């Protein structure tokens, strides 16, 4: 069985800009330069790093070239792999201008990945379908067509840049179970389209319908990116109430065994989101804003995961 290589996800402050969803969230690395974050992650013993795209968008146009150079230099110096860019964008909406802007944003993230030697760009098929309830404005057939055509268009663009794209299964979107995920892969029919597995989502949304090991087995070598977090299920559609490792529903040993059984070769990114505003309808810890000290997060997450079979074999 293969090792599960650990990477760590870099977040800007107020990552989504949607104050209703995540608040004016702050973390201890949020205002640090991207290359500083890469070096810091290496200090904690991770093998790779991942970046939420708004962190790159913080660079002004005249700063972009130098920013790319510094990140690549830091990665090379510390022998770190740039594993993925997270660019959650809009593929499903009755507003054509929002969809076109979403596709263009994703293409710009692909450009950044190509410039910095990043392996994959990840997205949800936002803005959902079930949450928000776009079914009030468009049919499921229309929404499905939008997903398939957007993924094809962006995959073809990514192929021209030598980049893969990964679609993240998430409750609330139309890609919210294993069956819809496999159907998407079949209909899109592009060799550079993969799936992002989120451990929290799998235990709150996939497990009620299918055993975890069966779900991972069905996706097999189409898994490119893994987001590692713990979650609990609260009564809203997205169920994105993130809790500290060990406090939620995720069985990390079971998930590690499942990924090793399919010889998963990609990176597993510690994705700590509970520093953002939580509660029943937010994104973060149910009790509110939680741990924002990313030095602690980087150190203790790795320690915890290594107990359950993640990281390098001892």
Secondary structure as a PSIPRED ss2 file (coil, helix, strand):
# PSIPRED VFORMAT (PSIPRED V4.0)

   1 X C   1.000  0.000  0.000
   2 X C   1.000  0.000  0.000
   3 X C   1.000  0.000  0.000
   4 X E   0.000  0.000  1.000
   5 X E   0.000  0.000  1.000
   6 X E   0.000  0.000  1.000
   7 X E   0.000  0.000  1.000
   8 X E   0.000  0.000  1.000
   9 X E   0.000  0.000  1.000
  10 X E   0.000  0.000  1.000
  11 X C   1.000  0.000  0.000
  12 X C   1.000  0.000  0.000
  13 X C   1.000  0.000  0.000
  14 X C   1.000  0.000  0.000
  15 X C   1.000  0.000  0.000
  16 X C   1.000  0.000  0.000
  17 X C   1.000  0.000  0.000
  18 X C   1.000  0.000  0.000
  19 X H   0.000  1.000  0.000
  20 X H   0.000  1.000  0.000
  21 X H   0.000  1.000  0.000
  22 X H   0.000  1.000  0.000
  23 X C   1.000  0.000  0.000
  24 X C   1.000  0.000  0.000
  25 X C   1.000  0.000  0.000
  26 X C   1.000  0.000  0.000
  27 X C   1.000  0.000  0.000
  28 X C   1.000  0.000  0.000
  29 X C   1.000  0.000  0.000
  30 X C   1.000  0.000  0.000
  31 X C   1.000  0.000  0.000
  32 X C   1.000  0.000  0.000
  33 X C   1.000  0.000  0.000
  34 X H   0.000  1.000  0.000
  35 X H   0.000  1.000  0.000
  36 X H   0.000  1.000  0.000
  37 X H   0.000  1.000  0.000
  38 X H   0.000  1.000  0.000
  39 X H   0.000  1.000  0.000
  40 X H   0.000  1.000  0.000
  41 X H   0.000  1.000  0.000
  42 X H   0.000  1.000  0.000
  43 X H   0.000  1.000  0.000
  44 X C   1.000  0.000  0.000
  45 X C   1.000  0.000  0.000
  46 X C   1.000  0.000  0.000
  47 X C   1.000  0.000  0.000
  48 X E   0.000  0.000  1.000
  49 X E   0.000  0.000  1.000
  50 X E   0.000  0.000  1.000
  51 X E   0.000  0.000  1.000
  52 X E   0.000  0.000  1.000
  53 X C   1.000  0.000  0.000
  54 X H   0.000  1.000  0.000
  55 X H   0.000  1.000  0.000
  56 X H   0.000  1.000  0.000
  57 X H   0.000  1.000  0.000
  58 X C   1.000  0.000  0.000
  59 X C   1.000  0.000  0.000
  60 X C   1.000  0.000  0.000
  61 X H   0.000  1.000  0.000
  62 X H   0.000  1.000  0.000
  63 X H   0.000  1.000  0.000
  64 X H   0.000  1.000  0.000
  65 X H   0.000  1.000  0.000
  66 X H   0.000  1.000  0.000
  67 X H   0.000  1.000  0.000
  68 X H   0.000  1.000  0.000
  69 X H   0.000  1.000  0.000
  70 X H   0.000  1.000  0.000
  71 X H   0.000  1.000  0.000
  72 X H   0.000  1.000  0.000
  73 X H   0.000  1.000  0.000
  74 X H   0.000  1.000  0.000
  75 X H   0.000  1.000  0.000
  76 X H   0.000  1.000  0.000
  77 X H   0.000  1.000  0.000
  78 X H   0.000  1.000  0.000
  79 X C   1.000  0.000  0.000
  80 X C   1.000  0.000  0.000
  81 X E   0.000  0.000  1.000
  82 X E   0.000  0.000  1.000
  83 X E   0.000  0.000  1.000
  84 X E   0.000  0.000  1.000
  85 X E   0.000  0.000  1.000
  86 X E   0.000  0.000  1.000
  87 X C   1.000  0.000  0.000
  88 X C   1.000  0.000  0.000
  89 X E   0.000  0.000  1.000
  90 X E   0.000  0.000  1.000
  91 X C   1.000  0.000  0.000
  92 X C   1.000  0.000  0.000
  93 X C   1.000  0.000  0.000
  94 X C   1.000  0.000  0.000
  95 X C   1.000  0.000  0.000
  96 X H   0.000  1.000  0.000
  97 X H   0.000  1.000  0.000
  98 X H   0.000  1.000  0.000
  99 X H   0.000  1.000  0.000
 100 X H   0.000  1.000  0.000
 101 X H   0.000  1.000  0.000
 102 X H   0.000  1.000  0.000
 103 X H   0.000  1.000  0.000
 104 X H   0.000  1.000  0.000
 105 X H   0.000  1.000  0.000
 106 X H   0.000  1.000  0.000
 107 X H   0.000  1.000  0.000
 108 X H   0.000  1.000  0.000
 109 X H   0.000  1.000  0.000
 110 X H   0.000  1.000  0.000
 111 X H   0.000  1.000  0.000
 112 X H   0.000  1.000  0.000
 113 X H   0.000  1.000  0.000
 114 X H   0.000  1.000  0.000
 115 X H   0.000  1.000  0.000
 116 X H   0.000  1.000  0.000
 117 X C   1.000  0.000  0.000
 118 X C   1.000  0.000  0.000
 119 X C   1.000  0.000  0.000
 120 X E   0.000  0.000  1.000
 121 X E   0.000  0.000  1.000
 122 X E   0.000  0.000  1.000
 123 X E   0.000  0.000  1.000
 124 X C   1.000  0.000  0.000
 125 X E   0.000  0.000  1.000
 126 X E   0.000  0.000  1.000
 127 X C   1.000  0.000  0.000
 128 X C   1.000  0.000  0.000
 129 X C   1.000  0.000  0.000
 130 X C   1.000  0.000  0.000
 131 X C   1.000  0.000  0.000
 132 X C   1.000  0.000  0.000
 133 X C   1.000  0.000  0.000
 134 X H   0.000  1.000  0.000
 135 X H   0.000  1.000  0.000
 136 X H   0.000  1.000  0.000
 137 X C   1.000  0.000  0.000
 138 X C   1.000  0.000  0.000
 139 X C   1.000  0.000  0.000
 140 X H   0.000  1.000  0.000
 141 X H   0.000  1.000  0.000
 142 X H   0.000  1.000  0.000
 143 X H   0.000  1.000  0.000
 144 X H   0.000  1.000  0.000
 145 X H   0.000  1.000  0.000
 146 X H   0.000  1.000  0.000
 147 X H   0.000  1.000  0.000
 148 X H   0.000  1.000  0.000
 149 X H   0.000  1.000  0.000
 150 X H   0.000  1.000  0.000
 151 X H   0.000  1.000  0.000
 152 X H   0.000  1.000  0.000
 153 X H   0.000  1.000  0.000
 154 X H   0.000  1.000  0.000
 155 X H   0.000  1.000  0.000
 156 X H   0.000  1.000  0.000
 157 X H   0.000  1.000  0.000
 158 X H   0.000  1.000  0.000
 159 X H   0.000  1.000  0.000
 160 X H   0.000  1.000  0.000
 161 X H   0.000  1.000  0.000
 162 X C   1.000  0.000  0.000
 163 X C   1.000  0.000  0.000
 164 X E   0.000  0.000  1.000
 165 X E   0.000  0.000  1.000
 166 X E   0.000  0.000  1.000
 167 X E   0.000  0.000  1.000
 168 X E   0.000  0.000  1.000
 169 X C   1.000  0.000  0.000
 170 X C   1.000  0.000  0.000
 171 X C   1.000  0.000  0.000
 172 X C   1.000  0.000  0.000
 173 X C   1.000  0.000  0.000
 174 X C   1.000  0.000  0.000
 175 X C   1.000  0.000  0.000
 176 X C   1.000  0.000  0.000
 177 X C   1.000  0.000  0.000
 178 X H   0.000  1.000  0.000
 179 X H   0.000  1.000  0.000
 180 X H   0.000  1.000  0.000
 181 X H   0.000  1.000  0.000
 182 X H   0.000  1.000  0.000
 183 X H   0.000  1.000  0.000
 184 X H   0.000  1.000  0.000
 185 X H   0.000  1.000  0.000
 186 X H   0.000  1.000  0.000
 187 X H   0.000  1.000  0.000
 188 X H   0.000  1.000  0.000
 189 X C   1.000  0.000  0.000
 190 X C   1.000  0.000  0.000
 191 X C   1.000  0.000  0.000
 192 X C   1.000  0.000  0.000
 193 X E   0.000  0.000  1.000
 194 X E   0.000  0.000  1.000
 195 X E   0.000  0.000  1.000
 196 X E   0.000  0.000  1.000
 197 X E   0.000  0.000  1.000
 198 X E   0.000  0.000  1.000
 199 X H   0.000  1.000  0.000
 200 X H   0.000  1.000  0.000
 201 X H   0.000  1.000  0.000
 202 X H   0.000  1.000  0.000
 203 X H   0.000  1.000  0.000
 204 X H   0.000  1.000  0.000
 205 X H   0.000  1.000  0.000
 206 X H   0.000  1.000  0.000
 207 X C   1.000  0.000  0.000
 208 X C   1.000  0.000  0.000
 209 X C   1.000  0.000  0.000
 210 X C   1.000  0.000  0.000
 211 X C   1.000  0.000  0.000
 212 X H   0.000  1.000  0.000
 213 X H   0.000  1.000  0.000
 214 X H   0.000  1.000  0.000
 215 X H   0.000  1.000  0.000
 216 X H   0.000  1.000  0.000
 217 X H   0.000  1.000  0.000
 218 X H   0.000  1.000  0.000
 219 X H   0.000  1.000  0.000
 220 X H   0.000  1.000  0.000
 221 X H   0.000  1.000  0.000
 222 X H   0.000  1.000  0.000
 223 X E   0.000  0.000  1.000
 224 X E   0.000  0.000  1.000
 225 X E   0.000  0.000  1.000
 226 X E   0.000  0.000  1.000
 227 X E   0.000  0.000  1.000
 228 X E   0.000  0.000  1.000
 229 X C   1.000  0.000  0.000
 230 X E   0.000  0.000  1.000
 231 X E   0.000  0.000  1.000
 232 X E   0.000  0.000  1.000
 233 X C   1.000  0.000  0.000
 234 X C   1.000  0.000  0.000
 235 X C   1.000  0.000  0.000
 236 X C   1.000  0.000  0.000
 237 X C   1.000  0.000  0.000
 238 X C   1.000  0.000  0.000
 239 X C   1.000  0.000  0.000
 240 X C   1.000  0.000  0.000
 241 X E   0.000  0.000  1.000
 242 X E   0.000  0.000  1.000
 243 X E   0.000  0.000  1.000
 244 X C   1.000  0.000  0.000
 245 X C   1.000  0.000  0.000
 246 X C   1.000  0.000  0.000
 247 X C   1.000  0.000  0.000
 248 X C   1.000  0.000  0.000
 249 X C   1.000  0.000  0.000
 250 X C   1.000  0.000  0.000
 251 X C   1.000  0.000  0.000
 252 X H   0.000  1.000  0.000
 253 X H   0.000  1.000  0.000
 254 X H   0.000  1.000  0.000
 255 X H   0.000  1.000  0.000
 256 X H   0.000  1.000  0.000
 257 X H   0.000  1.000  0.000
 258 X H   0.000  1.000  0.000
 259 X H   0.000  1.000  0.000
 260 X H   0.000  1.000  0.000
 261 X H   0.000  1.000  0.000
 262 X C   1.000  0.000  0.000
 263 X C   1.000  0.000  0.000
 264 X C   1.000  0.000  0.000
 265 X C   1.000  0.000  0.000
 266 X C   1.000  0.000  0.000
 267 X E   0.000  0.000  1.000
 268 X E   0.000  0.000  1.000
 269 X E   0.000  0.000  1.000
 270 X E   0.000  0.000  1.000
 271 X C   1.000  0.000  0.000
 272 X C   1.000  0.000  0.000
 273 X C   1.000  0.000  0.000
 274 X C   1.000  0.000  0.000
 275 X C   1.000  0.000  0.000
 276 X C   1.000  0.000  0.000
 277 X C   1.000  0.000  0.000
 278 X C   1.000  0.000  0.000
 279 X C   1.000  0.000  0.000
 280 X C   1.000  0.000  0.000
 281 X C   1.000  0.000  0.000
 282 X C   1.000  0.000  0.000
 283 X C   1.000  0.000  0.000
 284 X E   0.000  0.000  1.000
 285 X C   1.000  0.000  0.000
 286 X C   1.000  0.000  0.000
 287 X C   1.000  0.000  0.000
 288 X C   1.000  0.000  0.000
 289 X C   1.000  0.000  0.000
 290 X C   1.000  0.000  0.000
 291 X C   1.000  0.000  0.000
 292 X C   1.000  0.000  0.000
 293 X C   1.000  0.000  0.000
 294 X H   0.000  1.000  0.000
 295 X H   0.000  1.000  0.000
 296 X H   0.000  1.000  0.000
 297 X H   0.000  1.000  0.000
 298 X H   0.000  1.000  0.000
 299 X H   0.000  1.000  0.000
 300 X H   0.000  1.000  0.000
 301 X H   0.000  1.000  0.000
 302 X H   0.000  1.000  0.000
 303 X H   0.000  1.000  0.000
 304 X H   0.000  1.000  0.000
 305 X H   0.000  1.000  0.000
 306 X H   0.000  1.000  0.000
 307 X C   1.000  0.000  0.000
 308 X C   1.000  0.000  0.000
 309 X C   1.000  0.000  0.000
 310 X C   1.000  0.000  0.000
 311 X E   0.000  0.000  1.000
 312 X C   1.000  0.000  0.000
 313 X C   1.000  0.000  0.000
 314 X C   1.000  0.000  0.000
